[in-house]
Amino acid sequence: MCASAMKNSDMEEGILDPFWARTCSVVEIELVGMKGKARALLDTGSEVNLMSRSIYDLGQWMVDCDTQWSVNSINRAKNTLWGGCPGVSVKIGNVVEPTNIFVHDSLPYDLILGQPFITQVRMEYKVLIDGTHMAKVRSRDDLRVIQFPVVKPGHWRNRKELRGFESKDEHEDFRKASR
């Protein structure tokens, strides 16, 4: 829909206004071999898939600890990876695909699913006119597909203002939304 065809109410809500920050896509997933669910950041800017050491400890997948790989953080600090787990089965909805995941000693998320996973499941991502962010993933054989919202409109982390907002515990917000 082009901007001229949008209703005035859409424009008044400011969906298309400039923002200082927009929330990232975080989804609830399951890992075959681990009880319970984990939260994963779908990160289009990451060249690798990463798993926190605490999540690895829950699943105990096969790991190669002699990879000698490292990742750079935003401040250019090098972080050595603890190891690499080949073929960990990641489940989103009805789509289950094995993917390679590195183990990192300290992550702010349970997992960061980057370009290897995003490409493997041919993730499609779109933003609807109301501000909802949608993702669609499919199995390699194209027999299973799921489309789901990853960010809802009005998310508290979307910031139009530079100052004057209250900080929240993003982990608690995720736990409440998952219930």
Backbone as CSV, one residue per row, in Angstrom:
resi,resn,N_x,N_y,N_z,CA_x,CA_y,CA_z,C_x,C_y,C_z
1,MET,0.862,-1.159,0.000,0.000,0.000,0.000,0.906,1.219,0.000
2,CYS,0.696,2.156,-0.924,1.517,3.356,-0.953,1.033,4.338,0.103
3,ALA,1.906,5.274,0.498,1.592,6.212,1.578,0.358,7.048,1.264
4,SER,0.146,7.389,-0.005,-1.001,8.226,-0.343,-2.319,7.482,-0.171
5,ALA,-2.278,6.150,-0.187,-3.500,5.357,-0.043,-3.797,5.011,1.411
6,MET,-2.885,5.349,2.336,-3.110,5.018,3.736,-4.164,5.933,4.333
7,LYS,-4.886,5.402,5.297,-5.874,6.202,6.007,-5.161,7.222,6.892
8,ASN,-5.824,8.357,7.112,-5.242,9.375,7.970,-4.935,8.839,9.360
9,SER,-5.782,7.935,9.873,-5.562,7.403,11.220,-4.238,6.646,11.300
10,ASP,-3.837,5.963,10.201,-2.558,5.265,10.190,-1.404,6.256,10.327
11,MET,-1.508,7.365,9.595,-0.457,8.369,9.644,-0.439,9.071,10.998
12,GLU,-1.631,9.297,11.583,-1.704,9.977,12.869,-1.071,9.150,13.978
13,GLU,-1.149,7.824,13.874,-0.526,6.957,14.878,0.988,7.028,14.808
14,GLY,1.531,7.511,13.697,2.967,7.705,13.584,3.770,6.460,13.282
15,ILE,3.163,5.456,12.678,3.881,4.217,12.370,5.100,4.504,11.495
16,LEU,4.967,5.451,10.577,6.044,5.736,9.635,6.958,6.870,10.092
17,ASP,6.711,7.423,11.278,7.560,8.488,11.807,8.958,7.947,12.097
18,PRO,9.965,8.826,12.164,11.307,8.377,12.552,11.337,7.961,14.022
19,PHE,12.023,6.895,14.302,12.171,6.379,15.660,13.656,6.381,16.021
20,TRP,13.944,6.482,17.303,15.308,6.328,17.780,15.670,4.856,17.891
21,ALA,14.685,4.040,18.209,14.948,2.613,18.380,13.695,1.821,18.024
22,ARG,13.892,0.640,17.485,12.818,-0.320,17.213,13.242,-1.649,17.798
23,THR,12.294,-2.333,18.402,12.613,-3.618,19.011,13.030,-4.643,17.958
24,CYS,13.874,-5.556,18.364,14.314,-6.634,17.471,13.373,-7.824,17.592
25,SER,13.464,-8.700,16.634,12.606,-9.884,16.590,13.133,-10.968,17.515
26,VAL,12.365,-11.267,18.557,12.707,-12.327,19.494,11.563,-13.330,19.458
27,VAL,11.895,-14.614,19.270,10.874,-15.653,19.164,11.127,-16.754,20.182
28,GLU,10.058,-17.443,20.525,10.151,-18.605,21.398,10.383,-19.824,20.516
29,ILE,11.400,-20.599,20.854,11.731,-21.791,20.075,11.906,-22.973,21.019
30,GLU,12.028,-24.144,20.418,12.404,-25.345,21.156,13.651,-25.921,20.515
31,LEU,14.468,-26.541,21.315,15.651,-27.243,20.825,15.468,-28.717,21.136
32,VAL,15.546,-29.562,20.121,15.409,-30.999,20.335,16.573,-31.441,21.223
33,GLY,16.258,-32.094,22.328,17.268,-32.523,23.289,17.259,-31.704,24.559
34,MET,16.402,-30.662,24.600,16.302,-29.820,25.785,14.839,-29.690,26.171
35,LYS,14.550,-29.816,27.460,13.178,-29.604,27.929,12.908,-28.114,28.016
36,GLY,11.687,-27.730,27.687,11.304,-26.329,27.802,11.601,-25.534,26.547
37,LYS,11.319,-24.257,26.650,11.486,-23.358,25.519,12.638,-22.408,25.777
38,ALA,13.117,-21.821,24.703,14.190,-20.830,24.783,13.778,-19.629,23.947
39,ARG,14.403,-18.491,24.216,14.110,-17.321,23.396,15.311,-17.049,22.499
40,ALA,15.001,-16.737,21.258,16.049,-16.530,20.270,15.851,-15.195,19.570
41,LEU,16.928,-14.459,19.453,16.943,-13.246,18.663,17.161,-13.648,17.213
42,LEU,16.272,-13.222,16.314,16.474,-13.435,14.880,17.291,-12.246,14.386
43,ASP,18.577,-12.472,14.170,19.515,-11.381,13.932,20.060,-11.410,12.508
44,THR,19.505,-10.559,11.659,19.943,-10.515,10.258,21.358,-9.979,10.118
45,GLY,21.903,-9.386,11.165,23.256,-8.846,11.112,24.318,-9.785,11.655
46,SER,23.934,-10.984,12.063,24.899,-11.934,12.610,25.299,-12.962,11.553
47,GLU,26.586,-13.169,11.404,27.105,-14.131,10.428,27.109,-15.562,10.947
48,VAL,26.834,-15.745,12.234,26.841,-17.073,12.841,25.624,-17.243,13.740
49,ASN,25.328,-18.485,14.080,24.318,-18.813,15.084,25.042,-19.012,16.408
50,LEU,24.477,-18.466,17.491,25.108,-18.559,18.802,24.123,-19.075,19.836
51,MET,24.642,-19.860,20.766,23.850,-20.393,21.877,24.593,-20.044,23.167
52,SER,23.844,-19.664,24.198,24.494,-19.386,25.483,24.982,-20.694,26.102
53,ARG,26.008,-20.594,26.885,26.561,-21.778,27.555,25.520,-22.392,28.484
54,SER,24.681,-21.555,29.116,23.667,-22.091,30.038,22.633,-22.935,29.288
55,ILE,22.297,-22.568,28.068,21.365,-23.375,27.264,22.064,-24.664,26.824
56,TYR,23.335,-24.556,26.419,24.085,-25.765,26.069,24.085,-26.750,27.237
57,ASP,24.308,-26.259,28.438,24.361,-27.126,29.617,23.044,-27.870,29.838
58,LEU,21.920,-27.293,29.411,20.624,-27.959,29.551,20.430,-29.079,28.531
59,GLY,21.059,-28.947,27.374,20.842,-29.926,26.310,21.988,-30.889,26.075
60,GLN,23.207,-30.449,26.389,24.388,-31.301,26.248,24.510,-31.924,24.852
61,TRP,24.416,-31.126,23.799,24.585,-31.630,22.442,26.059,-31.934,22.198
62,MET,26.326,-32.693,21.154,27.705,-32.964,20.760,28.380,-31.622,20.472
63,VAL,29.601,-31.449,20.963,30.289,-30.171,20.792,31.756,-30.394,20.431
64,ASP,32.264,-29.556,19.556,33.681,-29.527,19.224,34.251,-28.287,19.903
65,CYS,35.091,-28.493,20.907,35.632,-27.368,21.674,36.968,-26.871,21.134
66,ASP,37.406,-27.411,20.014,38.694,-27.021,19.443,38.507,-26.255,18.129
67,THR,37.524,-25.367,18.081,37.235,-24.668,16.823,38.144,-23.477,16.579
68,GLN,38.602,-22.823,17.635,39.432,-21.625,17.556,38.735,-20.480,16.824
69,TRP,37.411,-20.464,16.871,36.636,-19.362,16.292,36.434,-18.296,17.357
70,SER,36.255,-17.059,16.898,35.895,-15.971,17.801,34.941,-15.044,17.073
71,VAL,34.238,-14.225,17.826,33.339,-13.229,17.234,33.733,-11.863,17.768
72,ASN,33.525,-10.853,16.951,33.787,-9.478,17.361,32.507,-8.868,17.892
73,SER,32.632,-8.129,18.975,31.477,-7.409,19.500,31.444,-6.031,18.862
74,ILE,30.427,-5.260,19.184,30.258,-3.950,18.579,31.425,-3.015,18.900
75,ASN,32.089,-3.241,20.034,33.231,-2.401,20.391,34.558,-3.013,19.937
76,ARG,34.479,-3.964,19.040,35.624,-4.654,18.428,36.377,-5.585,19.368
77,ALA,35.814,-5.856,20.523,36.438,-6.830,21.426,36.220,-8.219,20.844
78,LYS,37.262,-9.038,20.864,37.143,-10.409,20.373,36.684,-11.310,21.499
79,ASN,35.684,-12.123,21.203,35.168,-13.097,22.162,35.396,-14.485,21.591
80,THR,36.219,-15.273,22.261,36.472,-16.635,21.818,35.237,-17.483,22.092
81,LEU,34.881,-18.307,21.137,33.720,-19.176,21.293,34.137,-20.460,21.995
82,TRP,33.284,-20.926,22.891,33.584,-22.105,23.685,33.620,-23.370,22.831
83,GLY,32.765,-23.436,21.817,32.730,-24.612,20.955,31.657,-24.483,19.895
84,GLY,31.517,-25.527,19.097,30.507,-25.550,18.049,29.717,-26.845,18.089
85,CYS,28.390,-26.727,18.001,27.497,-27.887,18.022,26.909,-28.081,16.627
86,PRO,27.269,-29.159,15.949,26.699,-29.399,14.620,25.309,-30.028,14.703
87,GLY,24.443,-29.631,13.810,23.151,-30.291,13.633,22.193,-30.221,14.807
88,VAL,22.154,-29.108,15.544,21.176,-28.954,16.627,19.819,-28.677,15.985
89,SER,18.814,-29.472,16.319,17.486,-29.295,15.721,16.730,-28.178,16.419
90,VAL,16.427,-27.124,15.646,15.700,-25.954,16.133,14.266,-26.069,15.647
91,LYS,13.307,-25.882,16.564,11.887,-25.991,16.227,11.198,-24.655,16.449
92,ILE,10.616,-24.124,15.382,9.759,-22.938,15.452,8.409,-23.380,14.906
93,GLY,7.401,-23.410,15.770,6.092,-23.899,15.339,6.205,-25.342,14.888
94,ASN,5.805,-25.625,13.636,5.877,-26.985,13.114,7.112,-27.206,12.241
95,VAL,7.990,-26.240,12.165,9.206,-26.347,11.346,10.366,-26.734,12.249
96,VAL,10.989,-27.877,11.941,12.143,-28.365,12.690,13.281,-28.577,11.714
97,GLU,14.387,-27.883,11.934,15.536,-28.009,11.048,16.824,-28.079,11.863
98,PRO,17.728,-29.004,11.491,19.028,-29.056,12.167,19.913,-27.919,11.653
99,THR,20.605,-27.262,12.574,21.500,-26.173,12.186,22.733,-26.179,13.070
100,ASN,23.800,-25.626,12.577,25.050,-25.543,13.328,25.027,-24.299,14.211
101,ILE,25.395,-24.476,15.490,25.338,-23.371,16.439,26.618,-23.353,17.274
102,PHE,27.240,-22.190,17.356,28.387,-21.999,18.238,27.899,-21.751,19.659
103,VAL,28.721,-22.132,20.640,28.409,-21.905,22.054,29.276,-20.753,22.549
104,HIS,28.614,-19.775,23.172,29.263,-18.565,23.686,29.050,-18.515,25.193
105,ASP,30.085,-18.147,25.934,29.981,-18.144,27.399,29.008,-17.108,27.952
106,SER,28.830,-15.997,27.270,27.917,-14.981,27.814,27.166,-14.283,26.680
107,LEU,25.872,-14.545,26.624,24.998,-13.916,25.638,23.825,-13.267,26.363
108,PRO,23.284,-12.183,25.830,22.101,-11.594,26.451,20.813,-12.341,26.100
109,TYR,20.888,-13.280,25.176,19.744,-14.101,24.768,20.125,-15.562,24.912
110,ASP,19.120,-16.445,24.946,19.414,-17.879,24.964,20.124,-18.277,23.678
111,LEU,19.617,-17.767,22.568,20.223,-18.015,21.256,20.169,-16.750,20.415
112,ILE,21.112,-16.646,19.507,21.057,-15.649,18.446,21.112,-16.453,17.155
113,LEU,20.006,-16.421,16.431,19.943,-17.135,15.162,20.239,-16.129,14.049
114,GLY,21.374,-16.313,13.412,21.854,-15.385,12.407,21.635,-15.868,10.981
115,GLN,22.461,-15.357,10.078,22.302,-15.636,8.648,22.324,-17.125,8.291
116,PRO,23.134,-17.964,8.938,23.072,-19.387,8.569,21.667,-19.976,8.749
117,PHE,21.027,-19.700,9.893,19.676,-20.217,10.140,18.653,-19.507,9.268
118,ILE,18.734,-18.187,9.196,17.776,-17.392,8.418,17.763,-17.831,6.960
119,THR,18.941,-18.089,6.404,19.029,-18.542,5.017,18.514,-19.967,4.880
120,GLN,18.870,-20.822,5.819,18.471,-22.228,5.769,16.956,-22.391,5.750
121,VAL,16.241,-21.603,6.562,14.774,-21.723,6.621,14.092,-20.713,5.688
122,ARG,14.900,-20.033,4.884,14.403,-19.043,3.906,13.419,-18.088,4.559
123,MET,13.869,-17.506,5.666,12.996,-16.621,6.426,12.599,-15.409,5.594
124,GLU,11.296,-15.134,5.594,10.763,-13.908,4.997,10.350,-13.014,6.149
125,TYR,10.551,-11.736,5.970,10.273,-10.781,7.032,9.580,-9.581,6.415
126,LYS,8.476,-9.172,7.014,7.808,-7.978,6.507,7.182,-7.210,7.653
127,VAL,7.014,-5.908,7.420,6.390,-5.031,8.390,5.051,-4.592,7.817
128,LEU,3.989,-4.859,8.561,2.648,-4.485,8.129,2.375,-3.010,8.441
129,ILE,1.366,-2.462,7.824,1.049,-1.045,7.973,0.736,-0.656,9.414
130,ASP,0.247,-1.594,10.224,-0.051,-1.258,11.631,1.185,-1.332,12.527
131,GLY,2.340,-1.702,11.953,3.577,-1.794,12.721,3.932,-3.195,13.161
132,THR,3.069,-4.167,12.901,3.371,-5.564,13.235,4.494,-6.070,12.327
133,HIS,5.472,-6.725,12.929,6.541,-7.365,12.157,6.199,-8.850,12.061
134,MET,6.176,-9.369,10.864,5.830,-10.772,10.632,7.046,-11.524,10.079
135,ALA,7.181,-12.782,10.463,8.219,-13.655,9.918,7.553,-14.921,9.397
136,LYS,8.140,-15.476,8.360,7.681,-16.752,7.816,8.914,-17.620,7.596
137,VAL,8.853,-18.858,8.093,9.935,-19.817,7.875,9.347,-21.086,7.290
138,ARG,10.184,-21.810,6.579,9.726,-23.057,5.955,10.800,-24.135,6.078
139,SER,10.331,-25.372,6.090,11.257,-26.505,6.146,11.956,-26.642,4.798
140,ARG,13.079,-27.339,4.811,13.840,-27.530,3.565,13.024,-28.215,2.482
141,ASP,12.147,-29.136,2.889,11.345,-29.873,1.910,10.066,-29.132,1.520
142,ASP,9.859,-27.939,2.048,8.688,-27.102,1.757,7.364,-27.700,2.217
143,LEU,7.390,-28.740,3.057,6.151,-29.350,3.523,5.581,-28.639,4.753
144,ARG,6.426,-27.912,5.474,5.965,-27.202,6.665,6.349,-25.733,6.556
145,VAL,5.353,-24.879,6.818,5.554,-23.427,6.772,4.815,-22.827,7.959
146,ILE,5.426,-21.837,8.582,4.731,-21.114,9.647,5.008,-19.623,9.478
147,GLN,3.944,-18.855,9.633,4.061,-17.398,9.640,3.570,-16.916,10.996
148,PHE,4.283,-15.969,11.590,3.953,-15.558,12.945,4.432,-14.133,13.187
149,PRO,3.748,-13.419,14.103,4.215,-12.070,14.454,5.434,-12.168,15.373
150,VAL,6.424,-11.346,15.110,7.609,-11.325,15.960,7.716,-10.029,16.760
151,VAL,7.049,-8.980,16.301,6.960,-7.723,17.037,5.554,-7.186,16.830
152,LYS,4.897,-6.880,17.924,3.539,-6.336,17.832,3.591,-4.807,17.878
153,PRO,2.581,-4.149,17.297,2.582,-2.685,17.312,2.558,-2.146,18.743
154,GLY,3.184,-1.001,18.926,3.187,-0.381,20.246,4.119,-1.035,21.242
155,HIS,5.060,-1.864,20.782,5.995,-2.515,21.697,6.736,-1.454,22.504
156,TRP,6.918,-1.712,23.788,7.500,-0.720,24.686,8.930,-0.342,24.320
157,ARG,9.625,-1.149,23.543,11.001,-0.812,23.161,11.078,0.081,21.928
158,ASN,9.968,0.280,21.231,9.962,1.219,20.108,10.014,2.625,20.693
159,ARG,11.018,3.385,20.342,11.246,4.683,20.974,11.240,5.816,19.944
160,LYS,10.266,6.708,20.082,10.249,7.926,19.277,11.025,9.039,19.967
161,GLU,11.065,8.988,21.299,11.689,10.065,22.054,13.129,9.699,22.419
162,LEU,13.959,10.721,22.461,15.359,10.515,22.815,15.529,10.422,24.332
163,ARG,14.673,11.135,25.064,14.757,11.154,26.525,13.374,10.922,27.117
164,GLY,13.346,10.631,28.411,12.080,10.596,29.129,11.290,9.312,29.017
165,PHE,11.950,8.174,28.874,11.226,6.906,28.874,11.704,6.067,30.042
166,GLU,10.829,5.175,30.472,11.187,4.277,31.569,11.820,3.015,31.017
167,SER,12.894,2.578,31.632,13.550,1.338,31.241,12.808,0.175,31.885
168,LYS,12.711,-0.941,31.153,12.055,-2.135,31.682,12.993,-3.322,31.556
169,ASP,12.677,-4.357,32.277,13.421,-5.608,32.180,12.894,-6.376,30.982
170,GLU,13.667,-6.396,29.885,13.193,-7.049,28.669,12.982,-8.550,28.859
171,HIS,13.729,-9.155,29.735,13.566,-10.591,29.972,12.214,-10.866,30.638
172,GLU,11.833,-10.026,31.590,10.543,-10.191,32.260,9.399,-9.966,31.281
173,ASP,9.547,-8.973,30.399,8.528,-8.694,29.391,8.337,-9.918,28.488
174,PHE,9.447,-10.566,28.121,9.367,-11.751,27.267,8.685,-12.903,27.999
175,ARG,9.034,-13.085,29.274,8.419,-14.179,30.036,6.909,-13.978,30.155
176,LYS,6.469,-12.739,30.380,5.041,-12.469,30.482,4.342,-12.729,29.153
177,ALA,4.961,-12.329,28.045,4.354,-12.509,26.727,4.301,-13.993,26.344
178,SER,5.191,-14.799,26.907,5.259,-16.223,26.552,4.207,-17.058,27.275
179,ARG,3.614,-16.502,28.313,2.657,-17.278,29.119,1.333,-17.413,28.429
